[in-house]
């Protein structure tokens, strides 16, 4: 069971990292980033949900500056 969870966690992390990086590099808008993140399967495994997605994007943007 653990291997399956880790597999989906890795997939969600890679996809969310790509979306967040695209937002930080201004390739996509904030609203599009939020929409794309909400569609990532298993995103909750990365600790991102509808309540903290704004904070995650803000932190990523501020750390990139």
PQR file of N, CA, C, O and H, with PARSE charges and radii, in Angstrom:
ATOM      1  N   UNK A   1       0.827  -1.195   0.000 -0.4000 1.5000
ATOM      2  CA  UNK A   1       0.000   0.000   0.000 -0.0000 2.0000
ATOM      3  C   UNK A   1       0.866   1.251   0.000  0.5500 1.7000
ATOM      4  O   UNK A   1       0.537   2.235  -0.663 -0.5500 1.4000
ATOM      5  N   UNK A   2       1.942   1.220   0.720 -0.4000 1.5000
ATOM      6  CA  UNK A   2       2.837   2.372   0.830 -0.0000 2.0000
ATOM      7  C   UNK A   2       3.455   2.735  -0.506  0.5500 1.7000
ATOM      8  O   UNK A   2       3.610   3.917  -0.814 -0.5500 1.4000
ATOM      9  H   UNK A   2       2.209   0.421   1.258  0.4000 1.0000
ATOM     10  N   UNK A   3       3.811   1.737  -1.307 -0.4000 1.5000
ATOM     11  CA  UNK A   3       4.415   2.006  -2.607 -0.0000 2.0000
ATOM     12  C   UNK A   3       3.426   2.697  -3.539  0.5500 1.7000
ATOM     13  O   UNK A   3       3.807   3.570  -4.319 -0.5500 1.4000
ATOM     14  H   UNK A   3       3.685   0.777  -1.057  0.4000 1.0000
ATOM     15  N   UNK A   4       2.173   2.308  -3.458 -0.4000 1.5000
ATOM     16  CA  UNK A   4       1.146   2.926  -4.294 -0.0000 2.0000
ATOM     17  C   UNK A   4       0.946   4.382  -3.882  0.5500 1.7000
ATOM     18  O   UNK A   4       0.854   5.271  -4.729 -0.5500 1.4000
ATOM     19  H   UNK A   4       1.864   1.599  -2.825  0.4000 1.0000
ATOM     20  N   UNK A   5       0.880   4.613  -2.589 -0.4000 1.5000
ATOM     21  CA  UNK A   5       0.705   5.980  -2.086 -0.0000 2.0000
ATOM     22  C   UNK A   5       1.891   6.842  -2.507  0.5500 1.7000
ATOM     23  O   UNK A   5       1.702   7.969  -2.965 -0.5500 1.4000
ATOM     24  H   UNK A   5       0.955   3.891  -1.901  0.4000 1.0000
ATOM     25  N   UNK A   6       3.089   6.335  -2.360 -0.4000 1.5000
ATOM     26  CA  UNK A   6       4.278   7.091  -2.756 -0.0000 2.0000
ATOM     27  C   UNK A   6       4.290   7.387  -4.245  0.5500 1.7000
ATOM     28  O   UNK A   6       4.717   8.463  -4.662 -0.5500 1.4000
ATOM     29  H   UNK A   6       3.242   5.420  -1.988  0.4000 1.0000
ATOM     30  N   UNK A   7       3.828   6.447  -5.044 -0.4000 1.5000
ATOM     31  CA  UNK A   7       3.760   6.641  -6.492 -0.0000 2.0000
ATOM     32  C   UNK A   7       2.841   7.823  -6.829  0.5500 1.7000
ATOM     33  O   UNK A   7       3.221   8.713  -7.590 -0.5500 1.4000
ATOM     34  H   UNK A   7       3.481   5.573  -4.705  0.4000 1.0000
ATOM     35  N   UNK A   8       1.629   7.825  -6.256 -0.4000 1.5000
ATOM     36  CA  UNK A   8       0.696   8.913  -6.535 -0.0000 2.0000
ATOM     37  C   UNK A   8       1.161  10.229  -5.926  0.5500 1.7000
ATOM     38  O   UNK A   8       0.909  11.295  -6.487 -0.5500 1.4000
ATOM     39  H   UNK A   8       1.320   7.102  -5.638  0.4000 1.0000
ATOM     40  N   UNK A   9       1.827  10.164  -4.802 -0.4000 1.5000
ATOM     41  CA  UNK A   9       2.378  11.353  -4.171 -0.0000 2.0000
ATOM     42  C   UNK A   9       3.432  11.976  -5.092  0.5500 1.7000
ATOM     43  O   UNK A   9       3.433  13.187  -5.309 -0.5500 1.4000
ATOM     44  H   UNK A   9       2.033   9.298  -4.347  0.4000 1.0000
ATOM     45  N   UNK A  10       4.317  11.154  -5.626 -0.4000 1.5000
ATOM     46  CA  UNK A  10       5.348  11.640  -6.547 -0.0000 2.0000
ATOM     47  C   UNK A  10       4.738  12.265  -7.796  0.5500 1.7000
ATOM     48  O   UNK A  10       5.178  13.323  -8.247 -0.5500 1.4000
ATOM     49  H   UNK A  10       4.317  10.170  -5.451  0.4000 1.0000
ATOM     50  N   UNK A  11       3.724  11.608  -8.353 -0.4000 1.5000
ATOM     51  CA  UNK A  11       3.063  12.157  -9.538 -0.0000 2.0000
ATOM     52  C   UNK A  11       2.426  13.513  -9.244  0.5500 1.7000
ATOM     53  O   UNK A  11       2.573  14.458 -10.019 -0.5500 1.4000
ATOM     54  H   UNK A  11       3.366  10.749  -7.987  0.4000 1.0000
ATOM     55  N   UNK A  12       1.722  13.599  -8.130 -0.4000 1.5000
ATOM     56  CA  UNK A  12       1.060  14.852  -7.750 -0.0000 2.0000
ATOM     57  C   UNK A  12       2.088  15.943  -7.487  0.5500 1.7000
ATOM     58  O   UNK A  12       1.883  17.098  -7.861 -0.5500 1.4000
ATOM     59  H   UNK A  12       1.602  12.831  -7.500  0.4000 1.0000
ATOM     60  N   UNK A  13       3.183  15.583  -6.851 -0.4000 1.5000
ATOM     61  CA  UNK A  13       4.223  16.561  -6.547 -0.0000 2.0000
ATOM     62  C   UNK A  13       4.876  17.096  -7.819  0.5500 1.7000
ATOM     63  O   UNK A  13       5.106  18.300  -7.938 -0.5500 1.4000
ATOM     64  H   UNK A  13       3.350  14.644  -6.548  0.4000 1.0000
ATOM     65  N   UNK A  14       5.172  16.221  -8.759 -0.4000 1.5000
ATOM     66  CA  UNK A  14       5.784  16.656 -10.019 -0.0000 2.0000
ATOM     67  C   UNK A  14       4.849  17.577 -10.792  0.5500 1.7000
ATOM     68  O   UNK A  14       5.272  18.613 -11.303 -0.5500 1.4000
ATOM     69  H   UNK A  14       4.986  15.244  -8.663  0.4000 1.0000
ATOM     70  N   UNK A  15       3.580  17.198 -10.877 -0.4000 1.5000
ATOM     71  CA  UNK A  15       2.623  18.008 -11.629 -0.0000 2.0000
ATOM     72  C   UNK A  15       2.389  19.353 -10.943  0.5500 1.7000
ATOM     73  O   UNK A  15       2.324  20.384 -11.613 -0.5500 1.4000
ATOM     74  H   UNK A  15       3.235  16.355 -10.462  0.4000 1.0000
ATOM     75  N   UNK A  16       2.261  19.353  -9.619 -0.4000 1.5000
ATOM     76  CA  UNK A  16       2.045  20.615  -8.906 -0.0000 2.0000
ATOM     77  C   UNK A  16       3.276  21.505  -8.984  0.5500 1.7000
ATOM     78  O   UNK A  16       3.141  22.723  -9.099 -0.5500 1.4000
ATOM     79  H   UNK A  16       2.314  18.515  -9.075  0.4000 1.0000
ATOM     80  N   UNK A  17       4.468  20.932  -8.925 -0.4000 1.5000
ATOM     81  CA  UNK A  17       5.693  21.726  -9.066 -0.0000 2.0000
ATOM     82  C   UNK A  17       5.749  22.410 -10.427  0.5500 1.7000
ATOM     83  O   UNK A  17       6.150  23.569 -10.525 -0.5500 1.4000
ATOM     84  H   UNK A  17       4.578  19.943  -8.831  0.4000 1.0000
ATOM     85  N   UNK A  18       5.353  21.701 -11.464 -0.4000 1.5000
ATOM     86  CA  UNK A  18       5.335  22.282 -12.811 -0.0000 2.0000
ATOM     87  C   UNK A  18       4.368  23.456 -12.877  0.5500 1.7000
ATOM     88  O   UNK A  18       4.698  24.503 -13.434 -0.5500 1.4000
ATOM     89  H   UNK A  18       5.027  20.759 -11.384  0.4000 1.0000
ATOM     90  N   UNK A  19       3.193  23.288 -12.321 -0.4000 1.5000
ATOM     91  CA  UNK A  19       2.181  24.350 -12.335 -0.0000 2.0000
ATOM     92  C   UNK A  19       2.673  25.552 -11.540  0.5500 1.7000
ATOM     93  O   UNK A  19       2.561  26.688 -12.001 -0.5500 1.4000
ATOM     94  H   UNK A  19       2.925  22.438 -11.869  0.4000 1.0000
ATOM     95  N   UNK A  20       3.210  25.314 -10.362 -0.4000 1.5000
ATOM     96  CA  UNK A  20       3.692  26.409  -9.511 -0.0000 2.0000
ATOM     97  C   UNK A  20       4.849  27.138 -10.186  0.5500 1.7000
ATOM     98  O   UNK A  20       4.908  28.367 -10.147 -0.5500 1.4000
ATOM     99  H   UNK A  20       3.300  24.391  -9.988  0.4000 1.0000
ATOM    100  N   UNK A  21       5.760  26.404 -10.798 -0.4000 1.5000
ATOM    101  CA  UNK A  21       6.877  27.040 -11.506 -0.0000 2.0000
ATOM    102  C   UNK A  21       6.388  27.878 -12.677  0.5500 1.7000
ATOM    103  O   UNK A  21       6.920  28.960 -12.923 -0.5500 1.4000
ATOM    104  H   UNK A  21       5.712  25.406 -10.829  0.4000 1.0000
ATOM    105  N   UNK A  22       5.390  27.401 -13.399 -0.4000 1.5000
ATOM    106  CA  UNK A  22       4.823  28.181 -14.497 -0.0000 2.0000
ATOM    107  C   UNK A  22       4.185  29.470 -13.984  0.5500 1.7000
ATOM    108  O   UNK A  22       4.275  30.510 -14.637 -0.5500 1.4000
ATOM    109  H   UNK A  22       4.957  26.522 -13.199  0.4000 1.0000
ATOM    110  N   UNK A  23       3.546  29.406 -12.826 -0.4000 1.5000
ATOM    111  CA  UNK A  23       2.961  30.607 -12.225 -0.0000 2.0000
ATOM    112  C   UNK A  23       4.049  31.585 -11.791  0.5500 1.7000
ATOM    113  O   UNK A  23       3.949  32.785 -12.047 -0.5500 1.4000
ATOM    114  H   UNK A  23       3.473  28.562 -12.296  0.4000 1.0000
ATOM    115  N   UNK A  24       5.078  31.076 -11.143 -0.4000 1.5000
ATOM    116  CA  UNK A  24       6.167  31.929 -10.657 -0.0000 2.0000
ATOM    117  C   UNK A  24       6.870  32.631 -11.823  0.5500 1.7000
ATOM    118  O   UNK A  24       7.287  33.783 -11.702 -0.5500 1.4000
ATOM    119  H   UNK A  24       5.160  30.101 -10.935  0.4000 1.0000
ATOM    120  N   UNK A  25       6.997  31.929 -12.945 -0.4000 1.5000
ATOM    121  CA  UNK A  25       7.654  32.493 -14.128 -0.0000 2.0000
ATOM    122  C   UNK A  25       6.700  33.311 -14.995  0.5500 1.7000
ATOM    123  O   UNK A  25       7.050  33.716 -16.103 -0.5500 1.4000
ATOM    124  H   UNK A  25       6.659  30.993 -13.043  0.4000 1.0000
ATOM    125  N   UNK A  26       5.485  33.551 -14.481 -0.4000 1.5000
ATOM    126  CA  UNK A  26       4.455  34.338 -15.169 -0.0000 2.0000
ATOM    127  C   UNK A  26       4.042  33.748 -16.513  0.5500 1.7000
ATOM    128  O   UNK A  26       3.644  34.478 -17.421 -0.5500 1.4000
ATOM    129  H   UNK A  26       5.201  33.222 -13.580  0.4000 1.0000
ATOM    130  N   UNK A  27       4.137  32.434 -16.637 -0.4000 1.5000
ATOM    131  CA  UNK A  27       3.670  31.763 -17.852 -0.0000 2.0000
ATOM    132  C   UNK A  27       2.166  31.533 -17.814  0.5500 1.7000
ATOM    133  O   UNK A  27       1.514  31.439 -18.853 -0.5500 1.4000
ATOM    134  H   UNK A  27       4.460  31.841 -15.900  0.4000 1.0000
ATOM    135  N   UNK A  28       1.620  31.442 -16.594 -0.4000 1.5000
ATOM    136  CA  UNK A  28       0.180  31.285 -16.430 -0.0000 2.0000
ATOM    137  C   UNK A  28      -0.296  32.244 -15.343  0.5500 1.7000
ATOM    138  O   UNK A  28       0.489  32.694 -14.509 -0.5500 1.4000
ATOM    139  H   UNK A  28       2.149  31.518 -15.750  0.4000 1.0000
ATOM    140  N   UNK A  29      -1.587  32.549 -15.364 -0.4000 1.5000
ATOM    141  CA  UNK A  29      -2.153  33.463 -14.374 -0.0000 2.0000
ATOM    142  C   UNK A  29      -2.411  32.733 -13.059  0.5500 1.7000
ATOM    143  O   UNK A  29      -2.386  31.504 -12.991 -0.5500 1.4000
ATOM    144  H   UNK A  29      -2.225  32.183 -16.041  0.4000 1.0000
ATOM    145  N   UNK A  30      -2.655  33.515 -12.032 -0.4000 1.5000
ATOM    146  CA  UNK A  30      -2.951  32.958 -10.713 -0.0000 2.0000
ATOM    147  C   UNK A  30      -4.216  32.099 -10.763  0.5500 1.7000
ATOM    148  O   UNK A  30      -4.251  31.000 -10.209 -0.5500 1.4000
ATOM    149  H   UNK A  30      -2.675  34.514 -12.087  0.4000 1.0000
ATOM    150  N   UNK A  31      -5.247  32.608 -11.427 -0.4000 1.5000
ATOM    151  CA  UNK A  31      -6.505  31.864 -11.507 -0.0000 2.0000
ATOM    152  C   UNK A  31      -6.323  30.543 -12.252  0.5500 1.7000
ATOM    153  O   UNK A  31      -6.892  29.525 -11.860 -0.5500 1.4000
ATOM    154  H   UNK A  31      -5.219  33.501 -11.876  0.4000 1.0000
ATOM    155  N   UNK A  32      -5.539  30.558 -13.316 -0.4000 1.5000
ATOM    156  CA  UNK A  32      -5.286  29.329 -14.058 -0.0000 2.0000
ATOM    157  C   UNK A  32      -4.474  28.349 -13.211  0.5500 1.7000
ATOM    158  O   UNK A  32      -4.718  27.143 -13.249 -0.5500 1.4000
ATOM    159  H   UNK A  32      -5.077  31.386 -13.634  0.4000 1.0000
ATOM    160  N   UNK A  33      -3.513  28.863 -12.450 -0.4000 1.5000
ATOM    161  CA  UNK A  33      -2.718  28.003 -11.570 -0.0000 2.0000
ATOM    162  C   UNK A  33      -3.605  27.338 -10.525  0.5500 1.7000
ATOM    163  O   UNK A  33      -3.464  26.146 -10.254 -0.5500 1.4000
ATOM    164  H   UNK A  33      -3.314  29.842 -12.419  0.4000 1.0000
ATOM    165  N   UNK A  34      -4.509  28.098  -9.946 -0.4000 1.5000
ATOM    166  CA  UNK A  34      -5.423  27.547  -8.942 -0.0000 2.0000
ATOM    167  C   UNK A  34      -6.312  26.481  -9.574  0.5500 1.7000
ATOM    168  O   UNK A  34      -6.529  25.417  -8.993 -0.5500 1.4000
ATOM    169  H   UNK A  34      -4.624  29.067 -10.166  0.4000 1.0000
ATOM    170  N   UNK A  35      -6.821  26.774 -10.763 -0.4000 1.5000
ATOM    171  CA  UNK A  35      -7.688  25.818 -11.449 -0.0000 2.0000
ATOM    172  C   UNK A  35      -6.925  24.532 -11.781  0.5500 1.7000
ATOM    173  O   UNK A  35      -7.432  23.429 -11.575 -0.5500 1.4000
ATOM    174  H   UNK A  35      -6.645  27.638 -11.234  0.4000 1.0000
ATOM    175  N   UNK A  36      -5.706  24.686 -12.294 -0.4000 1.5000
ATOM    176  CA  UNK A  36      -4.907  23.510 -12.649 -0.0000 2.0000
ATOM    177  C   UNK A  36      -4.533  22.704 -11.411  0.5500 1.7000
ATOM    178  O   UNK A  36      -4.570  21.474 -11.441 -0.5500 1.4000
ATOM    179  H   UNK A  36      -5.294  25.581 -12.461  0.4000 1.0000
ATOM    180  N   UNK A  37      -4.177  23.378 -10.328 -0.4000 1.5000
ATOM    181  CA  UNK A  37      -3.820  22.671  -9.100 -0.0000 2.0000
ATOM    182  C   UNK A  37      -5.017  21.900  -8.537  0.5500 1.7000
ATOM    183  O   UNK A  37      -4.860  20.805  -7.998 -0.5500 1.4000
ATOM    184  H   UNK A  37      -4.148  24.377 -10.303  0.4000 1.0000
ATOM    185  N   UNK A  38      -6.195  22.473  -8.664 -0.4000 1.5000
ATOM    186  CA  UNK A  38      -7.379  21.784  -8.143 -0.0000 2.0000
ATOM    187  C   UNK A  38      -7.707  20.534  -8.958  0.5500 1.7000
ATOM    188  O   UNK A  38      -8.432  19.657  -8.487 -0.5500 1.4000
ATOM    189  H   UNK A  38      -6.323  23.363  -9.102  0.4000 1.0000
ATOM    190  N   UNK A  39      -7.175  20.450 -10.175 -0.4000 1.5000
ATOM    191  CA  UNK A  39      -7.428  19.291 -11.027 -0.0000 2.0000
ATOM    192  C   UNK A  39      -6.340  18.221 -10.944  0.5500 1.7000
ATOM    193  O   UNK A  39      -6.436  17.187 -11.605 -0.5500 1.4000
ATOM    194  H   UNK A  39      -6.586  21.162 -10.557  0.4000 1.0000
ATOM    195  N   UNK A  40      -5.310  18.463 -10.140 -0.4000 1.5000
ATOM    196  CA  UNK A  40      -4.230  17.473  -9.989 -0.0000 2.0000
ATOM    197  C   UNK A  40      -4.741  16.342  -9.107  0.5500 1.7000
ATOM    198  O   UNK A  40      -5.197  16.560  -7.984 -0.5500 1.4000
ATOM    199  H   UNK A  40      -5.231  19.303  -9.603  0.4000 1.0000
ATOM    200  N   UNK A  41      -4.654  15.143  -9.636 -0.4000 1.5000
ATOM    201  CA  UNK A  41      -5.101  13.973  -8.874 -0.0000 2.0000
ATOM    202  C   UNK A  41      -4.129  13.710  -7.727  0.5500 1.7000
ATOM    203  O   UNK A  41      -2.924  13.590  -7.948 -0.5500 1.4000
ATOM    204  H   UNK A  41      -4.284  14.965 -10.547  0.4000 1.0000
ATOM    205  N   UNK A  42      -4.644  13.622  -6.514 -0.4000 1.5000
ATOM    206  CA  UNK A  42      -3.820  13.340  -5.342 -0.0000 2.0000
ATOM    207  C   UNK A  42      -3.108  14.554  -4.782  0.5500 1.7000
ATOM    208  O   UNK A  42      -2.154  14.406  -4.019 -0.5500 1.4000
ATOM    209  H   UNK A  42      -5.623  13.719  -6.334  0.4000 1.0000
ATOM    210  N   UNK A  43      -3.548  15.756  -5.143 -0.4000 1.5000
ATOM    211  CA  UNK A  43      -2.871  16.980  -4.684 -0.0000 2.0000
ATOM    212  C   UNK A  43      -2.875  17.090  -3.162  0.5500 1.7000
ATOM    213  O   UNK A  43      -1.973  17.695  -2.582 -0.5500 1.4000
ATOM    214  H   UNK A  43      -4.323  15.876  -5.763  0.4000 1.0000
ATOM    215  N   UNK A  44      -3.876  16.515  -2.516 -0.4000 1.5000
ATOM    216  CA  UNK A  44      -3.943  16.580  -1.054 -0.0000 2.0000
ATOM    217  C   UNK A  44      -2.778  15.843  -0.402  0.5500 1.7000
ATOM    218  O   UNK A  44      -2.444  16.117   0.751 -0.5500 1.4000
ATOM    219  H   UNK A  44      -4.609  16.023  -2.986  0.4000 1.0000
ATOM    220  N   UNK A  45      -2.162  14.918  -1.119 -0.4000 1.5000
ATOM    221  CA  UNK A  45      -0.986  14.228  -0.589 -0.0000 2.0000
ATOM    222  C   UNK A  45       0.197  15.184  -0.437  0.5500 1.7000
ATOM    223  O   UNK A  45       1.104  14.938   0.358 -0.5500 1.4000
ATOM    224  H   UNK A  45      -2.434  14.696  -2.055  0.4000 1.0000
ATOM    225  N   UNK A  46       0.181  16.270  -1.201 -0.4000 1.5000
ATOM    226  CA  UNK A  46       1.250  17.269  -1.142 -0.0000 2.0000
ATOM    227  C   UNK A  46       0.954  18.360  -0.109  0.5500 1.7000
ATOM    228  O   UNK A  46       1.751  19.281   0.074 -0.5500 1.4000
ATOM    229  H   UNK A  46      -0.555  16.470  -1.847  0.4000 1.0000
ATOM    230  N   UNK A  47      -0.184  18.250   0.557 -0.4000 1.5000
ATOM    231  CA  UNK A  47      -0.548  19.242   1.561 -0.0000 2.0000
ATOM    232  C   UNK A  47      -1.191  20.488   0.972  0.5500 1.7000
ATOM    233  O   UNK A  47      -1.295  21.513   1.646 -0.5500 1.4000
ATOM    234  H   UNK A  47      -0.831  17.502   0.408  0.4000 1.0000
ATOM    235  N   UNK A  48      -1.618  20.405  -0.268 -0.4000 1.5000
ATOM    236  CA  UNK A  48      -2.279  21.539  -0.920 -0.0000 2.0000
ATOM    237  C   UNK A  48      -3.758  21.210  -1.041  0.5500 1.7000
ATOM    238  O   UNK A  48      -4.139  20.137  -1.510 -0.5500 1.4000
ATOM    239  H   UNK A  48      -1.534  19.573  -0.815  0.4000 1.0000
ATOM    240  N   UNK A  49      -4.588  22.163  -0.605 -0.4000 1.5000
ATOM    241  CA  UNK A  49      -6.027  21.988  -0.759 -0.0000 2.0000
ATOM    242  C   UNK A  49      -6.659  23.329  -1.105  0.5500 1.7000
ATOM    243  O   UNK A  49      -5.960  24.328  -1.273 -0.5500 1.4000
ATOM    244  H   UNK A  49      -4.279  23.034  -0.224  0.4000 1.0000
ATOM    245  N   UNK A  50      -7.976  23.346  -1.210 -0.4000 1.5000
ATOM    246  CA  UNK A  50      -8.674  24.556  -1.627 -0.0000 2.0000
ATOM    247  C   UNK A  50      -8.520  25.699  -0.630  0.5500 1.7000
ATOM    248  O   UNK A  50      -8.734  26.859  -0.982 -0.5500 1.4000
ATOM    249  H   UNK A  50      -8.544  22.534  -1.073  0.4000 1.0000
ATOM    250  N   UNK A  51      -8.156  25.386   0.596 -0.4000 1.5000
ATOM    251  CA  UNK A  51      -8.050  26.402   1.638 -0.0000 2.0000
ATOM    252  C   UNK A  51      -6.676  27.058   1.705  0.5500 1.7000
ATOM    253  O   UNK A  51      -6.560  28.182   2.194 -0.5500 1.4000
ATOM    254  H   UNK A  51      -7.982  24.443   0.882  0.4000 1.0000
ATOM    255  N   UNK A  52      -5.638  26.385   1.226 -0.4000 1.5000
ATOM    256  CA  UNK A  52      -4.300  26.958   1.333 -0.0000 2.0000
ATOM    257  C   UNK A  52      -3.600  27.158  -0.010  0.5500 1.7000
ATOM    258  O   UNK A  52      -2.420  27.508  -0.039 -0.5500 1.4000
ATOM    259  H   UNK A  52      -5.733  25.472   0.829  0.4000 1.0000
ATOM    260  N   UNK A  53      -4.299  26.946  -1.111 -0.4000 1.5000
ATOM    261  CA  UNK A  53      -3.660  27.066  -2.420 -0.0000 2.0000
ATOM    262  C   UNK A  53      -3.162  28.486  -2.671  0.5500 1.7000
ATOM    263  O   UNK A  53      -2.111  28.667  -3.286 -0.5500 1.4000
ATOM    264  H   UNK A  53      -5.258  26.662  -1.087  0.4000 1.0000
ATOM    265  N   UNK A  54      -3.897  29.498  -2.206 -0.4000 1.5000
ATOM    266  CA  UNK A  54      -3.450  30.890  -2.359 -0.0000 2.0000
ATOM    267  C   UNK A  54      -2.140  31.123  -1.615  0.5500 1.7000
ATOM    268  O   UNK A  54      -1.222  31.761  -2.131 -0.5500 1.4000
ATOM    269  H   UNK A  54      -4.751  29.351  -1.707  0.4000 1.0000
ATOM    270  N   UNK A  55      -2.069  30.603  -0.410 -0.4000 1.5000
ATOM    271  CA  UNK A  55      -0.865  30.754   0.406 -0.0000 2.0000
ATOM    272  C   UNK A  55       0.331  30.055  -0.239  0.5500 1.7000
ATOM    273  O   UNK A  55       1.440  30.589  -0.232 -0.5500 1.4000
ATOM    274  H   UNK A  55      -2.814  30.085   0.009  0.4000 1.0000
ATOM    275  N   UNK A  56       0.112  28.878  -0.788 -0.4000 1.5000
ATOM    276  CA  UNK A  56       1.186  28.126  -1.457 -0.0000 2.0000
ATOM    277  C   UNK A  56       1.731  28.938  -2.627  0.5500 1.7000
ATOM    278  O   UNK A  56       2.945  29.033  -2.807 -0.5500 1.4000
ATOM    279  H   UNK A  56      -0.789  28.444  -0.793  0.4000 1.0000
ATOM    280  N   UNK A  57       0.837  29.522  -3.422 -0.4000 1.5000
ATOM    281  CA  UNK A  57       1.272  30.323  -4.563 -0.0000 2.0000
ATOM    282  C   UNK A  57       1.995  31.601  -4.117  0.5500 1.7000
ATOM    283  O   UNK A  57       2.993  31.997  -4.720 -0.5500 1.4000
ATOM    284  H   UNK A  57      -0.149  29.445  -3.276  0.4000 1.0000
ATOM    285  N   UNK A  58       1.487  32.241  -3.061 -0.4000 1.5000
ATOM    286  CA  UNK A  58       2.134  33.447  -2.544 -0.0000 2.0000
ATOM    287  C   UNK A  58       3.546  33.153  -2.047  0.5500 1.7000
ATOM    288  O   UNK A  58       4.477  33.911  -2.322 -0.5500 1.4000
ATOM    289  H   UNK A  58       0.677  31.920  -2.571  0.4000 1.0000
ATOM    290  N   UNK A  59       3.702  32.067  -1.325 -0.4000 1.5000
ATOM    291  CA  UNK A  59       5.012  31.689  -0.791 -0.0000 2.0000
ATOM    292  C   UNK A  59       5.965  31.378  -1.934  0.5500 1.7000
ATOM    293  O   UNK A  59       7.121  31.802  -1.907 -0.5500 1.4000
ATOM    294  H   UNK A  59       2.946  31.451  -1.101  0.4000 1.0000
ATOM    295  N   UNK A  60       5.505  30.656  -2.919 -0.4000 1.5000
ATOM    296  CA  UNK A  60       6.366  30.307  -4.063 -0.0000 2.0000
ATOM    297  C   UNK A  60       6.803  31.572  -4.793  0.5500 1.7000
ATOM    298  O   UNK A  60       7.965  31.693  -5.182 -0.5500 1.4000
ATOM    299  H   UNK A  60       4.567  30.312  -2.940  0.4000 1.0000
ATOM    300  N   UNK A  61       5.897  32.497  -4.976 -0.4000 1.5000
ATOM    301  CA  UNK A  61       6.213  33.747  -5.672 -0.0000 2.0000
ATOM    302  C   UNK A  61       7.210  34.578  -4.872  0.5500 1.7000
ATOM    303  O   UNK A  61       8.138  35.151  -5.444 -0.5500 1.4000
ATOM    304  H   UNK A  61       4.954  32.398  -4.659  0.4000 1.0000
ATOM    305  N   UNK A  62       7.029  34.648  -3.565 -0.4000 1.5000
ATOM    306  CA  UNK A  62       7.920  35.458  -2.730 -0.0000 2.0000
ATOM    307  C   UNK A  62       9.317  34.828  -2.619  0.5500 1.7000
ATOM    308  O   UNK A  62      10.316  35.544  -2.553 -0.5500 1.4000
ATOM    309  H   UNK A  62       6.275  34.183  -3.100  0.4000 1.0000
ATOM    310  N   UNK A  63       9.383  33.510  -2.600 -0.4000 1.5000
ATOM    311  CA  UNK A  63      10.681  32.840  -2.531 -0.0000 2.0000
ATOM    312  C   UNK A  63      11.467  32.962  -3.826  0.5500 1.7000
ATOM    313  O   UNK A  63      12.696  32.897  -3.825 -0.5500 1.4000
ATOM    314  H   UNK A  63       8.572  32.929  -2.654  0.4000 1.0000
ATOM    315  N   UNK A  64      10.758  33.140  -4.921 -0.4000 1.5000
ATOM    316  CA  UNK A  64      11.422  33.269  -6.222 -0.0000 2.0000
ATOM    317  C   UNK A  64      11.979  34.667  -6.451  0.5500 1.7000
ATOM    318  O   UNK A  64      12.851  34.876  -7.295 -0.5500 1.4000
ATOM    319  H   UNK A  64       9.759  33.193  -4.922  0.4000 1.0000
ATOM    320  N   UNK A  65      11.469  35.598  -5.696 -0.4000 1.5000
ATOM    321  CA  UNK A  65      11.889  37.002  -5.886 -0.0000 2.0000
ATOM    322  C   UNK A  65      13.244  37.301  -5.325  0.5500 1.7000
ATOM    323  O   UNK A  65      13.713  38.436  -5.416 -0.5500 1.4000
ATOM    324  H   UNK A  65      10.761  35.428  -5.010  0.4000 1.0000
TER
END
